[in-house]
Amino acid sequence: MTTPKEPLYQPLPRSDVLRWPGIGRFLRWQYGRLVGQLLLLLVALLILYDGFTGPIVASENLATNIVWLHYRGFVMLALLLAGNLFCMNCPFTIPRSLARRWSIGGRRWPRPLRNKWLALAILFLYLYLYEWLDLWSSPWLTAWIVVAYFVAALLLEMFFSESPFCKYVCPLGTFNYIGSTVSPLQITVTSQDTCRTCEGHECVNGVQNDAGKWSMLGCGTELFPPQVTSNMDCVLCLDCARACPYDNVALSTRPPLYELRRPNVWPRRWDLSLLVWVFTFAALSNAFGMTPPVYSTAAWLAAKLNTDSEVLLLLIIFSVINVLLPLTLGLVAAWLSRAAAKTGEPLRVSFSKFTPALVPLGFAVWFAHYGFHFVTGALAIIPAAHSFLIDHGVLLFGETPNWQLSAVLPFSWLLPLQVICVVIGFAGSYFVLGDIGRNEKITFSAQLPWLLLLLGIAVAAIYLFTLPMEMRGTGMMH
Amino acid sequence: MNKMLVLLALVMLVMIGSGCARESRTESSQNAQISMTAIPFPAAVGESRLVIQVTDLAGQPVSDAALSIKGDMTHAGMAPVLAEVRGGDDEGYYEVPFEWTMAGDWVVTVEAILSDGAHVKERFDFSVLSEDEALCTDDDAERTPVPTASPE
């Protein structure tokens, strides 16, 4: 059983989505999450089916359309407008109940892995494989990714008592956790006193019936609602709200960038901070991977190293951009900031305390990139679905898909919109930076290295978006 | 142990199922052959021409087919480039204007409808050069249309 060890926290009362008419009742309903999960399970099965059996050209296959266009576009919108809605409706965790029933050992996740290092490594690996295997171009590999998620989630739920897949492994979850720190919704409680006198802590521990079977699961990632100050690690499953016998859990609205601006919300750990840095720089590298300079960089490296191994060349390029560059720039900025502030604090603290300021800009760059793909191709799923129906003998909508359907906005609008995204992201980061400075009583000169770094990231992002796209990826299609 | 066996069986089932289903659903009859090149070659961003040759299985030219051409980028959602041509010359060559709208890897699908109504489909991979890269290539490329695009 889990018991709270930290002081309880209750933010200012704001609007509670769980009390909204209709939607609130649905979300609190015992099977509310399952409905969403089953819908996405159908989508996942469609991805598996078309990915394994359908056309090999990415634009004609539902798997590649859904995963690399619509999923990414909708996830970014959901994170910006509401919260971690994908994890809330994640189909990969449906086998969770099954896994609990089959649970082999019910062991705790090993203590050395109870941090973000593994998540960081897996996120890096996932982003690298995306580039190396050109995952976006292969319906077949896209379907295999979905299989891997289902198997990994089931296995880890079977072998461990909590939800280590969601908290420590899943790269989608890791991405969404960081993204959801800008979201306007957060789990909290209505009354702190209720939690203080509560003995069962069903929100975390779950509810078992007299026969010892689970009638309601508690929080899989073991968050105690009155201590939740951040969306990090919250999959928004609302199991806590359903399990609370006092109906005391709220899904509250919060001011823009609230948790990023508040002092001491995030623990000052290397793993968590570096994860955010990798998230931010990967936004750049992910866009960079589809532009001409990546080819010239690879060619230059190939000549220098006398190798044509794409595995190695891409590993070097993306290790530098995703890990070496953020680590180096971050440490230099932290060192300069610490020197300007004349504090003797550990470098880890200097590095970590400004890390939240990166999130709005990093999120904005991801949003601009995924948004580009979404608005240029959102309608492409219509001919792909039409073709799917024709392949299965359904000629209700005619025999010729309209392959010209794709964009929802004029192409000439895209670059200005991307620039606006980045500028808003930079403004958000600047805003957070200022608040951190005020909270920590740090002078402008000590903030300057971080400001320059943010400016550099914003300029690099805008430069990348002005480059012509150059897509790789026929190698894995056959 | 039983639980482990069930799990193992599930994993095996998925693997076997996916392996069996690798072939595309949309098969077409292959009673003709299609070859293709782009002019200029190597292909570069901008206006271009595709030269497609259709022959029967005996290697004789087929000049009365209707061809539909669809050029796709490798990322879903990028608008394809479409072209059509009806009837070729006596040697079975068909020529059609085609614009490469972006540099990078392309998949060009040619579907031919023969006079007997049979459908033949072939896919070709192209690496399209950017304008800067194209400036560095041999100016004579336009005069040497070698059919080196690789069929699927």
Interface residues (C-beta under 8 A of the other chain):
Chain A: L48 F52 T53 G54 P55 I56 V57 A58 S59 E60 N61 T64 N65 W68 L69 W102 I104 D134 W136 S137 W140 A143 W144 V147 V151 L154 L155 M158 M290 P292 H373 F374 T376 G377 A378 A380 A384 D391 H392 W403 Q404 S406 A407 P468 M469 E470 M471 R472 G473 T474 G475 M477 H478
Chain B: K3 M4 V6 L7 V11 V14 G17 S18 A21 R22 E23 S24 R25 T26 V45 K70 D72 M73 T74 H75 A76 G77 M78 A79 P80 L82 M102 A103 G104 D105 W106 V107 T109 R123 D125 S130 D132 E133 E152
